[in-house]
Amino acid sequence: MLIAAIASLDPYPMSKNQPDSPPMLDHVVQRCLSKDPNERWQTAHDLLVQLHWVSEGGDVLMAAARARQKRERRVLAVIAAALFFATILVTEGVVHWRGAEVGESFQFRVPVAGLNTSDISMSPDGTLLALVAKPNNQEPNSLYVRRAGFPEFRRLVGTEDASQPFWSPDSRSIGFTVSGRLKRVDATGGAPKDLGEAPGFIGGAWGRAGVIVFGSAKGLYRVSEEGGKPEAITSVEKQETGHFWPSFLPDGQRFLYSVWSEDAANRAVFAGKLGSKERTKVMSAETNVEYANPGYILFHREATLYAQPFDTKTLMTNGDAFHIADQVTFSPTNGRGSFDVSQDGSVVYFQGEGGRGSPTGRGATVPNYQWAFMDRKGTQLELAGETGNYGDMDLSPDGRFIAVTQPDTGASGADIYVIDWQRAGVSDRLTLDPGDDINPVWAWPNGDRIAFTTYRKGNADIYIKNANRTGAETPLLDSPNDEVIEAWSPDGRYIAYKQGPENSEDIWILPLFGDKKPFPLVQGPFRKDEPQFSYDGKWLAYTSNELGGVFQVYVVALMGGERFPISKDGGGQPRWKKDGRELFFRSTLDGAAMAVDITPGLKLSVGIPYRLFGSGAMATQISADPSRHQWAVTPDGQRFLVRVPPNQRQAGGGGLNVPNVNFTASLRGQTGGVGGSQQGFVSSGLTVIRRWPALHQKEAP
């Protein structure tokens, strides 16, 4: 009878017999007793750090020494009755947990479906995590909150299409933006309050004096926490292109912020003060900076997260920076690193896996992702291919094949592969040269050939190969200069490519008829990228950062003439609808899909850009880059091919139910910081570190 009961019945929750046990402990025990082996904790370390997380909620295994031993014995007895090997895991985990030092650092992963990786924020007291996500097809991107020690996120009603959340200093409210307006909402829920316009919002901070400061391409602005008209408090100087990512210091009057510039040498972190125009340079850096008790600033260099001792009186660093984590995603266009820090010794960051080469280079890839089609509301329609390591891509004219950059197996180079996504993702290698072959572009209108950029001779040239993989790879543009393929016109008459010095290549057009003499179309000492032909061959859309250093989308007549601005608050990766009456692009703030109505004619009539769907699952450092080829739109403008995490499980209801939590091991006895190679991370995810300052204490002599 006992065996039959174990096999067929679910045990009562622990809380039924022990009312003071928390809901999260019920969850832990139920996972141990799951009848599906795949649903149980897989290692003792998994269970150990789960117990750590429960204890951080302040109501398990710490209530009282006398009650603790009784509860532990009860937990072990129940588990033993259900499954003998689970007893071994629990015993080992509890013993290890008991032996951990109080000041020890430890970390764990927080799985979230549809997470927008740049929109994560931790409350100052470290008890709440806020983020923007789209966990299912029935709801839009919204703001979610999770309390320490609880397994579920809760959606805050009325926060649809929210972005860039930040906390009030008392950890009770969250500020965020929606379509250029600043709003706030209580962390416990309720109707959001509109605080007014926040044009070009790039990063917000909430000070103890009841003031919110936010960044923009024009400088920093301040506004009351009750709302009102924003007031400029800084202005960009020569060679500066924006003041971003403010972070208040403890006094609530002074703040840190990032000064951005097209010239990387001029990028730095400065300190300012409310009511004063003076500013103090803190450090040269290309990053957002967050202050954390008891006296540190956190920042990133490329994909590595660091902390450095900081004196709030002198506004100077006063010690060496030390390493916290690797593979932290960041935006190369505005310096935003995907991390946030509380004042209780906790830090949260999104850890992605770096591809080969430069994190932002054309050959860079993102592992463990797959392709999927979404509709105009962001609803996932169907997957397109297997999980893999993918870089830039292009969809064939008939929509059946995906040409994509992938790293060579067992080699250091990259090649072009063709995926037949309708045949269960059957993939075939197109290029064979050992040098890097990247940037595939389909030939129009028949899709019988693929053009690509190759580095087989050391510099960038453009080659073509038959899409059926027969015949040789033949040069189209082969010279000592660097030529990088970008687009093939739908009428088959032109190719757009880039040529010139790095970071200021001009956009050139190569006719495939007549004398085939190329000519420049967009020139200047600034970055320009992602040219895309309209279907009628009359217009070219592209992105550039010529005005203020912020990438914006423009349209210019193919044969020269007036240029028309398209985006307002940053945009890249433009794509046309076949009838020419709509243009799509990606927001540079969060990678969201945007659209704008266009009326063709001798002059274009351009409408106001509007948001189709948030970036959600398709947000990665590479896919949100305005200069990358990371999505495709079908000619009718109804289907969007984007990258998504593998086998994404979408949850319903009002929150992000995350029962399958996989945590990392305790850091006890580890060196080299958290998240480094010694920890053995092989997959990306949202990661929380508790008591991270202990890492610095371990390094101290």
C-alpha atoms as one frame of an Amber mdcrd trajectory, in Angstrom:
protein
   0.000   0.000   0.000   2.840   2.369   0.789   4.446   1.761  -2.616   1.083
   2.244  -4.335   0.522   5.503  -2.486   3.965   6.787  -3.392   3.386   5.919
  -7.039  -0.111   7.376  -7.380  -0.737  10.046  -4.740   0.745  13.464  -4.074
   1.764  14.135  -0.449   0.246  16.967   1.542   2.243  20.210   1.468   4.619
  20.697   4.383   2.775  23.871   5.313  -0.327  21.804   6.153   1.469  20.241
   9.145   3.962  23.066   9.714   2.099  26.371   9.156   5.187  28.545   9.692
   7.004  26.962   6.750   7.108  29.286   3.696   5.497  28.587   0.298   8.918
  28.326  -1.330   9.860  25.374   0.910   6.697  23.588  -0.221   7.956  24.089
  -3.750  11.389  22.660  -2.895   9.943  19.537  -1.292   7.415  18.977  -4.070
  10.258  19.055  -6.593  12.095  16.420  -4.541   8.988  14.220  -4.574   8.102
  14.684  -8.240   7.126  11.428  -9.951   8.888  12.570 -13.115  12.672  12.125
 -12.588  13.392  15.017 -14.930  11.414  17.358 -12.705  13.433  16.568  -9.541
  16.533  18.426  -8.415  19.347  16.869 -10.381  22.219  17.450  -7.940  22.811
  18.195  -4.296  24.196  21.574  -5.306  20.890  22.412  -7.011  19.066  21.732
  -3.770  21.724  23.484  -1.687  21.481  26.814  -3.460  17.694  26.549  -3.611
  17.770  26.391   0.198  20.108  29.411   0.162  17.525  31.348  -1.848  14.710
  30.338   0.501  16.761  31.447   3.484  17.299  34.841   1.865  13.535  35.300
   2.067  14.007  35.351   5.819  11.537  32.680   6.823  12.988  29.193   6.445
  15.667  27.253   8.328  16.471  30.444  10.251  13.327  31.054  12.315  14.751
  29.486  15.462  17.424  26.908  16.151  15.002  24.601  17.961  12.333  24.695
  15.237  14.948  24.410  12.483  16.139  20.941  13.525  12.584  19.636  13.782
  11.681  20.925  10.311  14.834  19.517   8.755  14.142  16.090  10.225  10.565
  16.241   8.980  11.672  17.221   5.482  14.209  14.394   5.353  11.697  11.865
   6.642   9.103  12.773   4.035  11.656  12.627   1.250  12.954   9.263   2.452
   9.452   7.833   2.409   8.968   8.986  -1.138  12.288   8.248  -2.828  15.472
   6.865  -1.235  17.979   8.620  -3.469  16.299  11.965  -2.757  17.210  11.447
   0.911  20.868  11.309  -0.048  20.612  14.561  -2.020  18.852  16.413   0.768
  21.241  15.165   3.464  24.286  16.189   1.447  22.733  19.553   0.567  21.741
  20.421   4.143  25.137  19.419   5.542  26.887  21.525   2.916  24.538  24.438
   3.588  25.105  24.222   7.326  28.865  24.281   6.742  28.807  27.428   4.621
  30.268  30.544   6.131  27.833  33.371   6.820  29.736  35.850   4.641  30.177
  33.495   1.695  29.146  34.604  -1.804  26.849  32.400  -3.835  24.926  32.725
  -7.082  21.977  31.199  -8.891  20.082  31.462 -12.156  16.558  32.852 -12.531
  14.884  31.407 -15.657  12.452  33.806 -17.351  10.516  33.161 -20.551  10.542
  36.060 -22.994  12.952  38.222 -20.997  14.104  41.533 -22.422  17.687  41.227
 -21.223  18.417  44.960 -20.979  15.341  45.705 -18.821  16.288  44.230 -15.451
  16.399  46.101 -12.144  16.899  45.101  -8.497  15.349  47.021  -5.601  17.776
  48.910  -3.348  16.990  46.619  -0.389  17.655  43.545  -2.542  14.296  41.888
  -1.841  12.624  42.495  -5.207  13.566  41.906  -8.823  11.782  43.821 -11.605
  12.054  43.070 -15.293  10.268  43.397 -18.617   9.206  40.184 -20.327   6.693
  38.593 -22.665   6.275  35.100 -21.198   3.379  33.975 -23.407   1.558  34.757
 -26.629  -1.546  36.120 -24.935   0.023  39.123 -23.220   2.230  42.011 -24.400
   5.595  42.939 -22.935   4.915  43.959 -19.357   6.632  44.708 -16.088   7.013
  41.755 -13.695   8.154  41.656 -10.059   9.506  38.751  -8.034  10.162  38.761
  -4.282  13.135  36.900  -2.812  12.155  33.470  -1.575   9.146  33.085  -3.870
   9.088  31.014  -7.075   6.855  33.215  -9.230   6.923  36.600 -10.883   3.793
  38.741 -10.738   2.721  40.903 -13.659   1.929  44.534 -12.860  -1.312  45.397
 -14.634  -1.219  48.516 -16.778   2.493  48.293 -17.627   2.109  47.006 -21.175
   5.076  47.907 -23.444   7.085  49.127 -20.441  10.845  49.523 -20.738  13.886
  50.629 -18.696  12.548  50.045 -15.147  14.259  51.658 -12.140  13.447  51.676
  -8.407  12.523  54.324  -5.874  15.032  54.605  -2.994  12.542  53.044  -0.533
  12.068  49.968  -2.802   8.310  50.564  -2.953   7.813  51.959  -6.453   9.164
  51.407  -9.956   9.719  54.026 -12.627   9.566  53.078 -16.319   8.819  54.478
 -19.759   6.160  53.742 -22.353   6.243  55.378 -25.791   8.239  58.404 -24.669
   6.341  58.996 -21.420   7.628  58.508 -17.878   5.467  56.524 -15.455   5.620
  55.011 -11.974   3.818  52.106 -10.340   3.748  50.585  -6.855   5.685  47.331
  -6.626   2.602  45.742  -5.060   0.444  46.699  -8.035  -2.242  49.267  -8.728
  -2.798  51.798 -11.485   0.421  53.343 -12.869   0.788  57.120 -12.582   1.785
  59.156 -15.635   4.593  61.617 -14.802   4.774  63.344 -18.176   6.926  63.402
 -21.272  10.438  61.943 -21.247  11.785  62.522 -24.752  14.669  60.265 -25.784
  14.772  58.559 -22.358  17.989  56.530 -21.899  18.314  55.425 -18.278  16.576
  56.681 -15.137  17.506  57.121 -11.457  15.323  58.006  -8.453  16.902  60.028
  -5.644  16.057  60.456  -1.968  15.111  64.094  -2.556  12.031  63.042  -4.539
  13.704  63.755  -7.884  13.981  61.520 -10.918  16.889  62.085 -13.295  16.959
  60.563 -16.773  19.410  60.588 -19.657  19.028  61.475 -23.325  21.018  62.427
 -26.395  20.618  66.093 -25.367  21.773  65.643 -21.772  20.305  64.817 -18.356
  16.855  65.973 -17.236  15.201  66.124 -13.819  11.523  65.812 -12.940   9.614
  65.514  -9.672   8.584  62.040  -8.579   5.038  63.414  -8.692   5.379  64.448
 -12.326   5.768  67.660 -14.271   7.790  69.179 -17.071  11.366  67.863 -17.366
  14.120  70.388 -16.659  17.536  70.104 -18.311  20.375  69.817 -15.795  23.292
  69.026 -18.153  24.021  69.789 -21.788  26.228  67.837 -24.154  29.516  69.448
 -25.086  31.487  69.305 -28.309  32.186  65.730 -29.452  29.651  64.383 -26.941
  26.553  62.600 -28.237  24.571  62.052 -25.058  24.481  61.751 -21.276  23.065
  58.364 -20.267  22.427  55.980 -17.344  22.400  58.223 -14.214  22.875  56.595
 -10.794  22.347  58.484  -7.530  24.906  58.433  -4.720  23.677  57.868  -1.125
  23.060  61.555  -0.333  20.379  61.778  -3.034  21.934  64.984  -4.424  24.964
  63.775  -6.337  24.852  61.284  -9.153  27.040  59.442 -11.641  26.318  59.278
 -15.357  27.841  58.139 -18.630  29.057  60.664 -21.184  28.815  59.103 -24.621
  30.726  60.115 -27.739  31.210  58.842 -31.263  34.920  58.849 -30.473  35.494
  56.051 -27.954  38.429  57.963 -26.474  36.024  60.659 -25.231  33.620  58.309
 -23.429  33.718  58.642 -19.657  31.842  58.530 -16.368  31.200  61.854 -14.634
  29.697  62.939 -11.322  27.198  65.783 -11.083  25.007  67.403  -8.434  21.433
  68.670  -8.433  21.376  72.460  -8.650  24.907  72.726 -10.042  26.339  72.820
 -13.554  29.741  71.583 -12.401  30.834  68.057 -13.147  33.742  65.882 -12.087
  35.315  63.193 -14.232  35.430  59.868 -12.387  36.947  57.567 -14.993  37.270
  56.952 -18.705  34.836  54.171 -19.578  32.204  52.969 -22.059  29.649  51.789
 -19.527  26.776  52.536 -17.214  27.941  52.794 -13.596  26.034  51.843 -10.447
  26.990  52.808  -6.895  26.670  50.133  -4.180  27.252  50.049  -0.419  29.540
  50.017   1.436  31.523  52.057  -1.099  31.874  50.599  -4.610  30.998  51.389
  -8.178  30.086  48.597 -10.591  30.763  48.864 -14.313  31.628  46.722 -17.302
  34.548  46.617 -19.719  33.325  44.873 -22.834  31.570  41.742 -21.489  33.224
  41.646 -18.031  31.602  43.073 -14.900  33.886  44.764 -12.355  33.585  46.512
  -8.996  35.985  49.146  -7.674  36.232  50.889  -4.283  34.872  54.440  -4.499
  35.044  57.418  -2.141  31.783  59.376  -2.205  33.465  62.423  -0.626  36.301
  62.855  -3.103  34.368  61.257  -6.011  37.435  59.200  -6.799  38.203  55.516
  -6.972  40.537  54.464  -4.185  41.570  50.920  -5.019  41.950  48.398  -7.795
  38.966  47.085  -9.698  38.150  43.425  -9.105  36.375  40.951 -11.316  32.779
  39.845 -10.627  31.458  38.102 -13.752  32.146  37.382 -17.414  29.983  37.217
 -20.536  27.739  40.065 -19.369  25.695  41.313 -22.314  25.958  44.988 -23.235
  24.981  47.435 -25.968  27.845  48.796 -28.065  25.673  51.734 -29.191  25.045
  53.340 -25.781  27.218  51.464 -23.275  24.376  49.852 -21.352  25.476  46.696
 -19.572  22.742  44.254 -18.576  23.278  44.422 -14.810  21.918  46.136 -11.709
  22.936  46.191  -8.059  21.151  46.552  -4.733  22.474  48.143  -1.533  22.374
  44.898   0.461  25.189  43.098  -1.369  23.252  41.611  -4.283  23.814  42.020
  -8.012  21.791  40.751 -10.980  23.039  40.487 -14.537  22.257  38.733 -17.779
  24.996  36.380 -18.823  25.236  35.475 -22.500  27.787  33.404 -24.297  30.225
  35.335 -26.477  30.620  34.204 -30.066  33.806  33.890 -32.004  35.720  37.079
 -32.653  34.587  40.489 -31.487  31.317  40.606 -29.533  30.022  43.158 -32.002
  31.955  42.127 -35.107  30.198  40.904 -38.246  31.460  37.388 -37.645  30.098
  37.232 -34.105  27.475  34.595 -33.402  25.025  33.804 -30.601  24.941  30.155
 -29.460  21.978  28.157 -28.227  19.316  30.087 -30.164  16.927  29.211 -32.966
  14.782  31.046 -35.477  11.032  31.582 -35.248   8.316  33.476 -37.101   6.205
  35.977 -35.171   3.143  37.957 -36.207   2.675  41.703 -35.850   1.642  41.306
 -32.202   4.736  39.304 -31.290   2.875  35.992 -31.130   5.169  33.106 -32.015
   3.739  31.315 -35.040   6.242  28.534 -35.736   9.863  27.623 -35.223  12.213
  27.737 -38.206  15.167  25.404 -37.828  17.119  23.755 -35.075  18.926  25.312
 -32.119  22.398  26.428 -33.163  25.193  28.981 -33.143  24.054  31.704 -35.567
  25.324  35.074 -36.795  23.934  37.336 -39.526  21.205  35.902 -41.753  18.950
  36.498 -44.754  15.621  34.952 -45.791  15.245  33.678 -49.373  12.767  35.496
 -51.673  10.311  32.581 -51.468  10.615  32.442 -47.666  11.671  28.786 -47.607
  15.388  28.997 -46.852  17.536  30.856 -44.339  21.136  31.661 -45.262  23.144
  32.239 -42.094  26.696  32.656 -40.792  27.839  29.799 -38.561  31.242  28.948
 -37.048  33.191  26.092 -38.584  32.989  22.906 -36.575  36.342  22.382 -34.865
  37.885  25.424 -36.576  38.282  29.132 -35.887  36.638  30.438 -39.064  33.047
  30.999 -40.181  31.047  29.793 -43.177  27.659  30.264 -44.813  25.018  27.585
 -44.261  21.589  27.219 -45.878  18.715  26.015 -43.668  15.587  24.461 -45.184
  13.425  25.315 -42.195  10.303  23.646 -43.640  12.141  20.299 -43.644  12.755
  20.154 -39.901  15.671  22.544 -40.158  17.807  20.539 -42.603  21.068  22.493
 -42.941  23.788  22.356 -45.588  27.143  24.125 -45.754  27.434  26.516 -48.712
  31.009  27.851 -48.513  34.118  25.724 -48.079  37.065  28.118 -47.934  38.985
  28.054 -44.593  38.849  31.869 -44.402  35.895  33.705 -42.855  32.797  33.748
 -45.087  30.010  35.868 -43.563  27.054  38.200 -44.364  24.893  36.067 -46.707
  22.540  37.975 -49.028  20.077  36.224 -51.349  19.934  37.112 -55.045  16.617
  38.537 -56.172  14.141  37.852 -57.633  14.819  34.118 -58.139  16.897  33.267
 -55.078  19.182  31.085 -57.180  22.423  32.580 -55.831  23.841  33.918 -52.584
  26.323  36.771 -52.257  28.574  36.920 -49.198  31.586  38.720 -47.744  34.800
  36.719 -47.604  38.182  37.321 -45.951  40.005  34.515 -47.758  42.602  36.993
 -49.063  42.946  38.925 -45.800  40.683  41.833 -46.727  36.916  41.876 -47.324
  35.732  40.920 -50.824  32.316  39.979 -52.204  31.792  36.543 -53.754  28.773
  34.724 -55.170  27.812  31.047 -55.199  24.825  29.122 -56.532  22.315  28.501
 -53.757  22.055  24.816 -54.712  25.734  24.534 -53.739  26.896  23.575 -57.229
  29.729  25.349 -59.022  32.578  27.491 -57.753  32.540  30.527 -55.496  33.193
  33.409 -57.901  34.213  37.012 -57.090  31.818  39.887 -57.671  33.949  42.662
 -56.127  37.571  41.681 -55.544  40.091  44.455 -54.877  42.658  45.575 -52.260
  39.853  47.645 -50.669  37.351  46.264 -48.164  33.948  45.660 -49.768  31.140
  44.323 -47.557  27.884  43.050 -49.089  24.653  44.443 -47.613  21.637  43.999
 -49.918  20.380  42.850 -53.337  17.546  44.882 -54.885  14.261  42.953 -55.321
  14.236  43.765 -59.062  17.651  42.121 -59.346  19.334  45.204 -60.858  21.541
  46.499 -58.027  23.700  45.470 -55.089  24.350  47.706 -52.076  27.663  47.342
 -50.265  29.950  49.246 -47.891  33.426  50.462 -48.711  35.894  52.725 -46.930
  37.760  53.130 -43.637  36.523  51.175 -40.628  33.585  52.730 -38.724  32.872
  55.253 -41.478  32.389  53.062 -44.564  30.288  54.703 -47.279  27.298  53.003
 -48.901  27.946  52.193 -52.556  25.647  50.876 -55.278  26.779  48.383 -57.934
  24.556  48.135 -61.058  24.388  44.609 -62.461  23.656  45.889 -65.967  25.229
  48.264 -68.486  28.779  49.353 -67.661  28.409  47.988 -64.097  30.204  51.030
 -62.713  29.640  51.421 -58.939  28.760  54.793 -57.422  28.555  56.123 -53.836
  25.117  56.955 -52.463  25.620  57.830 -48.751  28.940  59.372 -47.727  30.384
  61.167 -44.705  32.637  60.800 -41.633  30.101  58.814 -39.608  28.787  55.267
 -39.401  26.144  54.103 -41.881  24.896  50.595 -42.324  22.122  48.124 -43.190
  21.029  49.607 -46.584  17.822  47.986 -47.872  16.171  48.512 -51.276  12.451
  49.176 -51.632  10.678  46.589 -53.784  10.127  49.086 -56.612  13.858  49.906
 -56.640  13.360  53.647 -56.137  14.392  54.065 -52.497  17.081  52.923 -50.111
  16.554  52.726 -46.343  19.587  52.681 -44.039  20.732  53.566 -40.525  23.423
  56.052 -39.496  24.617  57.885 -36.393  25.442  61.171 -38.098  23.195  63.273
 -35.842  24.222  63.200 -32.200  25.837  59.786 -32.426  22.495  57.974 -32.065
  21.598  55.538 -34.831  18.484  56.602 -36.749  16.788  55.198 -39.837  16.666
  57.260 -43.049  15.364  56.803 -46.599  17.041  58.301 -49.671  16.185  58.119
 -53.376  18.326  55.529 -55.146  19.286  57.949 -57.876  20.069  60.688 -55.373
  17.883  63.407 -53.958  16.165  64.353 -50.750  16.688  62.267 -47.640  13.821
  61.511 -45.235  14.268  60.734 -41.505  12.194  57.758 -40.354  12.894  56.914
 -36.686  12.718  59.357 -33.760  14.294  57.678 -30.736  16.880  55.450 -32.365
  16.550  52.718 -34.958  18.365  50.226 -37.149  17.931  47.156 -39.369  15.229
  48.677 -41.638  13.026  46.357 -43.731  10.449  47.231 -46.410   6.909  46.046
 -47.019   6.384  45.053 -50.659   3.836  47.795 -51.459   6.248  50.428 -50.096
   3.632  51.778 -47.709   5.256  50.574 -44.529   8.818  50.396 -43.249   9.924
  48.291 -40.288  12.980  48.720 -38.072  14.430  47.695 -34.704  14.540  50.113
 -31.779  18.072  50.791 -30.536  16.766  51.110 -26.965  15.532  47.548 -26.548
  15.466  45.872 -29.967  11.662  46.102 -30.243   9.977  45.794 -33.651   8.822
  49.207 -34.890   6.805  50.283 -37.943   6.056  53.547 -39.731   3.472  54.281
 -42.423   4.766  55.721 -45.691   2.923  57.277 -48.620   5.047  56.887 -51.785
   5.376  59.611 -54.394   7.945  62.064 -55.709   8.446  62.854 -52.041   7.739
  60.424 -49.276   5.114  61.230 -46.678   6.280  59.627 -43.444   4.083  58.922
 -40.424   4.948  58.597 -36.732   6.774  55.366 -35.778   4.816  52.968 -33.595
   5.705  49.838 -31.681   4.558  46.462 -32.996   5.936  44.180 -30.305   8.656
  44.259 -27.692  11.959  42.519 -28.120  11.211  39.911 -25.454  12.761  36.589
 -26.312  14.601  37.889 -29.361  16.693  40.363 -27.381  20.400  39.597 -27.450
  23.378  41.897 -27.651  23.910  41.036 -31.317  20.285  40.907 -32.471  19.584
  44.411 -31.115  22.660  45.917 -32.836  21.345  48.463 -35.404  24.130  47.545
 -37.850  23.538  43.770 -37.886  21.392  41.666 -40.225  19.382  39.886 -37.540
  15.797  39.632 -38.724  13.648  39.386 -41.850  10.144  40.514 -42.781   7.977
  38.746 -45.355   6.858  40.893 -48.322   3.312  41.242 -46.963   4.626  42.643
 -43.667   2.762  40.038 -41.605   5.523  37.644 -40.510   8.801  38.451 -38.787
  11.692  35.991 -38.642  13.656  36.569 -35.410  15.904  34.608 -33.078  14.416
  33.094 -29.898  15.746  30.914 -27.069  15.552  27.168 -27.739  12.332  25.294
 -26.962  10.883  28.275 -25.155   8.134  27.253 -22.754   5.497  29.900 -22.411
   3.551  30.199 -19.194   0.024  31.460 -18.828  -1.672  33.315 -16.031  -0.584
  36.425 -14.267   3.049  35.643 -13.621   6.167  33.826 -14.751   5.887  30.412
 -13.163   9.411  29.049 -12.993   9.332  25.629 -11.329  12.304  24.298 -13.333
  14.967  26.446 -11.680  18.528  25.320 -12.340  20.983  26.922  -9.954  24.766
  27.002 -10.065  26.985  25.596  -7.366  28.050  27.490  -4.280  31.142  29.617
  -4.678  32.739  28.198  -1.578  36.369  27.440  -2.292  36.260  29.050  -5.746
  38.585  31.748  -6.989  38.656  34.061  -9.944  35.337  35.773  -9.317  31.786
  34.808 -10.063  30.727  33.660 -13.488  34.259  33.131 -14.752  35.532  30.138
 -16.627  36.228  28.277 -13.403  32.516  28.136 -12.718  31.908  26.220 -15.929
  28.906  28.145 -17.228  27.885  26.952 -20.674  24.498  28.588 -21.117  23.143
  32.101 -20.892  20.682  33.292 -18.285  19.640  35.808 -15.674  22.021  35.424
 -12.743  21.867  36.721  -9.165  24.878  36.926  -6.838  24.329  37.312  -3.115
  27.012  38.942  -0.917  29.268  39.762  -3.858  31.534  42.148  -1.780  32.933
  39.004  -0.131  34.823  38.416  -3.376  36.843  41.565  -2.722  37.469  40.567
   0.880  38.874  37.230  -0.292  41.260  39.028  -2.636  42.477  41.428   0.052
  45.915  40.578   1.542
